[in-house]
Structures are given as C-alpha cells and as structure tokens.
Amino acid sequence: QSALTQPASVSGSPGQSITISCIGTSSDVGSYNLVSWYQQNPDKAPKLMIYEGSKRPSGVSNRFSGSKSGNTASLTISGLQAEDEADYYCCSYAGTNTVVFGGGTKLTVL
Amino acid sequence: EVQLVESGGGLVQPGGSLRLSCAASGFTFSSYAMSWVRQAPGKGLEWVSVIGGDAITTFYADSLKGRFTISRDHSKNTLYLQMNSLRAEDTAVYYCAKTKWTGYYFFDSWGQGTLVTVSS
C-alpha cells in the first residue's frame, strides 16, 4: 500500500482556520468513509482527533472537523490556538484488513 | 483510564530477534483488538499489525513479509510483537494501540512507545 499524500507543512495565525488535505486513491480514501486523524506532539504518542471521517472522540474540541470529497480527506482546525501546533497524520482503511497512514503534516501556529 | 505501557525495545544486530510487550489496563482487554504501529526516527507512522479480541484473527502490513508475529495473553492483559530477521529499516519507535477494527479501523488509545534500534 502507498502512503496517503499530505502537505509537509501548513501554518496559520491564532484565530484563523487551516485545512490539512490527505490525498488517497479509489482503493482507500475514495472507497470508504473510514479516515481517522491523529495529533502528535514532539516525542509524544499520537492522539485520536477524528474517526470515521468526521466523528470526534469525547474530549476533542469541536474546533476540529473532518470531511471527504472523492479521494481526498481533509482536517479543518478553526479558531487556531498555539496548543494546536503539532504533527497531524491521516489514516485510511485500504481494504483487505489493512490501513495506510499519510506522511504527516507539521502545523505551525505563527 | 486506559493505560498502555510498552517494553522490550533496545539495540539488536541485523538478523537478530526481539520481542516487544505492551501491558494494558483500564479497560476490558479481551474485548478489543490491539495493534502495533511504528515510527522510524523523524518519519511518519506506519501500521504494522493487528490482532482481534479473539486472539486468533491477525493481519499484517504487506511490507513485513512474515518476519513479525503478533499475539496476546488475556491472563496477563499483555500484547506482544515477535520480530525476527530484523533489518536496519525496522529501526523505529513501536507503539501499541487499542484498536477499533472491523468496520471502524482506527486507534483510540496509544502507549508511549518503545525504541528498537537495529544496528551492528
């Protein structure tokens, strides 16, 4: 399975909204609404932020939202805060009981 | 509170073997699938393997080519990863993760990871 494609970096100012894209194929993102997103701070474990494309686990701010169009999934963070600065990874079901991650996006809050 | 604590990492020579463990607490271990996900230094996440709550159903990333074996012991609430024929490219932090698998495919809690270094 090939990794999903994410931008290496994105940035935004406090209060702004940013969107991180996650480009897959018709074999993964495009075929299933089973994309999850993870936040990872330096030297820390990943944290689940979005699952099944757009659902938020308990405790995750509603500033985080997920969506999908065709073969591209997106994570939007509104009202950007300094604490949102981290690496973000998407992950999609890829069929035959496998999943594939994106390469990760470093979010910088200016 | 879910707690996942990995152990067993370390330095191993190419071609060697290592067994990782993940001690779980704070949830009914046997009711959930469990996975291993790794992250090479400075790189992204890579899914390695998953095992069902039945301790029988297992799936692996194609890239592993049969070198790794996942297992679990419900009497000890512990997940394992047996890694054989290790290569330099297996160097990574290995995370265990509580998993929602069939029909869901996401990882809802993660351990802090254990570092495996394959080098002579």
Boltz contact constraints between the chains, C-beta under 6 A:
constraints:
  - contact:
      token1: [A, 34]
      token2: [B, 105]
      max_distance: 6.0
  - contact:
      token1: [A, 36]
      token2: [B, 106]
      max_distance: 6.0
  - contact:
      token1: [A, 45]
      token2: [B, 110]
      max_distance: 6.0
  - contact:
      token1: [A, 45]
      token2: [B, 112]
      max_distance: 6.0
  - contact:
      token1: [A, 46]
      token2: [B, 110]
      max_distance: 6.0
  - contact:
      token1: [A, 48]
      token2: [B, 108]
      max_distance: 6.0
  - contact:
      token1: [A, 51]
      token2: [B, 106]
      max_distance: 6.0
  - contact:
      token1: [A, 89]
      token2: [B, 45]
      max_distance: 6.0
  - contact:
      token1: [A, 93]
      token2: [B, 105]
      max_distance: 6.0
  - contact:
      token1: [A, 97]
      token2: [B, 59]
      max_distance: 6.0
  - contact:
      token1: [A, 99]
      token2: [B, 47]
      max_distance: 6.0
  - contact:
      token1: [A, 99]
      token2: [B, 105]
      max_distance: 6.0
  - contact:
      token1: [A, 101]
      token2: [B, 44]
      max_distance: 6.0
  - contact:
      token1: [A, 101]
      token2: [B, 45]
      max_distance: 6.0
  - contact:
      token1: [A, 103]
      token2: [B, 44]
      max_distance: 6.0
  - contact:
      token1: [A, 104]
      token2: [B, 44]
      max_distance: 6.0
